[in-house]
Amino acid sequence: EDQIVHEIPVYLSQGLADNLFLFQYPLRPAHTPYDGSNVMGARIKPECGQVELDVAIETRGPHYSRSKGEQYARGTEGEGSTPYFKSGLMDKQTLTSDTRNHKRDYRY
């Protein structure tokens, strides 16, 4: 049996049903949530229901390798292109949504 990690109140309403998104990260460990993360940018494609969130990566912490961050940032640059990581470090990650039909894709 799974442990309850967090409980939130749920209100049933169809008023905003077409404008709500549920974000789940089943592979992310429970001890490293995105709570309080700095969202640096967001994009939405309403026709296909896709959302992208740019979430900041802590580059000053003890678990960040500055040399690897610089290496990854350089690896994203194409010749003559605008740098994706403006700081010269891999300082963000992009989370991309995937639309799921809960009745078809999830097992209860």
C-alpha positions as CSV (number, residue, x, y, z in Angstrom):
1,E,0.0,0.0,0.0
2,D,1.3,3.4,-0.9
3,Q,1.9,6.0,1.7
4,I,-0.1,9.2,1.6
5,V,2.3,12.0,0.9
6,H,0.1,15.1,0.7
7,E,-3.7,15.7,0.9
8,I,-5.4,18.6,-0.8
9,P,-9.1,19.6,-1.0
10,V,-10.8,18.8,-4.2
11,Y,-13.9,20.7,-5.5
12,L,-16.0,19.2,-8.3
13,S,-17.0,21.7,-10.9
14,Q,-17.3,21.7,-14.7
15,G,-16.9,25.5,-15.0
16,L,-13.1,25.5,-15.6
17,A,-12.8,21.9,-16.9
18,D,-11.4,23.1,-20.3
19,N,-8.8,25.3,-18.6
20,L,-7.3,23.0,-16.0
21,F,-4.1,20.9,-16.2
22,L,-3.0,18.2,-13.7
23,F,0.8,17.9,-13.5
24,Q,2.1,14.6,-12.2
25,Y,5.7,13.4,-12.1
26,P,5.5,9.7,-11.4
27,L,9.3,9.1,-11.8
28,R,10.4,12.0,-9.5
29,P,11.2,10.9,-6.0
30,A,8.8,12.1,-3.3
31,H,11.7,13.6,-1.3
32,T,12.5,16.1,-4.1
33,P,9.2,17.8,-5.0
34,Y,8.8,20.8,-7.3
35,D,7.1,22.7,-4.5
36,G,8.5,26.2,-4.3
37,S,10.5,25.8,-7.5
38,N,11.1,28.9,-9.6
39,V,9.2,28.6,-12.9
40,M,11.3,30.7,-15.4
41,G,8.9,30.4,-18.3
42,A,5.8,28.6,-19.6
43,R,4.4,27.8,-23.0
44,I,1.0,26.3,-23.9
45,K,-0.3,24.8,-27.1
46,P,-4.0,24.9,-26.5
47,E,-5.1,22.9,-29.5
48,C,-3.0,19.8,-28.6
49,G,-3.2,20.4,-24.8
50,Q,0.6,20.6,-24.4
51,V,2.3,22.6,-21.7
52,E,6.0,23.3,-21.2
53,L,7.4,24.7,-18.0
54,D,11.0,25.9,-17.6
55,V,12.0,25.2,-14.0
56,A,15.2,26.7,-12.5
57,I,18.0,24.4,-11.4
58,E,19.9,25.3,-8.3
59,T,23.4,26.0,-9.6
60,R,25.0,27.1,-6.3
61,G,24.2,24.0,-4.2
62,P,26.6,21.3,-3.2
63,H,25.1,18.7,-5.6
64,Y,25.6,20.8,-8.8
65,S,28.7,20.3,-10.9
66,R,29.6,23.6,-12.4
67,S,32.0,22.1,-15.0
68,K,29.2,19.7,-16.2
69,G,26.7,22.6,-16.2
70,E,29.1,24.6,-18.5
71,Q,29.7,21.5,-20.7
72,Y,25.9,20.9,-21.2
73,A,25.3,24.5,-21.9
74,R,28.0,24.6,-24.6
75,G,26.6,21.4,-26.1
76,T,23.2,23.1,-26.8
77,E,24.7,25.9,-28.8
78,G,24.6,25.7,-32.5
79,E,27.0,27.7,-34.7
80,G,25.6,31.3,-34.9
81,S,22.6,30.5,-32.8
82,T,21.4,32.3,-29.7
83,P,22.6,30.4,-26.6
84,Y,19.7,28.5,-24.9
85,F,21.3,28.9,-21.5
86,K,22.1,32.6,-21.3
87,S,24.1,32.2,-18.1
88,G,26.6,29.8,-19.7
89,L,25.4,27.1,-17.2
90,M,22.7,24.5,-17.5
91,D,20.4,26.5,-15.1
92,K,16.9,25.2,-16.1
93,Q,15.1,22.1,-17.2
94,T,12.0,22.0,-19.4
95,L,9.1,19.8,-18.3
96,T,6.8,18.9,-21.1
97,S,3.2,17.6,-20.7
98,D,1.7,14.6,-22.3
99,T,-2.1,14.4,-22.7
100,R,-3.5,11.1,-21.2
101,N,-6.9,9.7,-21.2
102,H,-7.2,8.6,-17.6
103,K,-9.8,5.9,-18.3
104,R,-7.6,4.3,-20.9
105,D,-4.0,4.9,-19.7
106,Y,-4.2,4.5,-15.9
107,R,-4.9,1.3,-14.1
108,Y,-6.9,1.5,-10.8
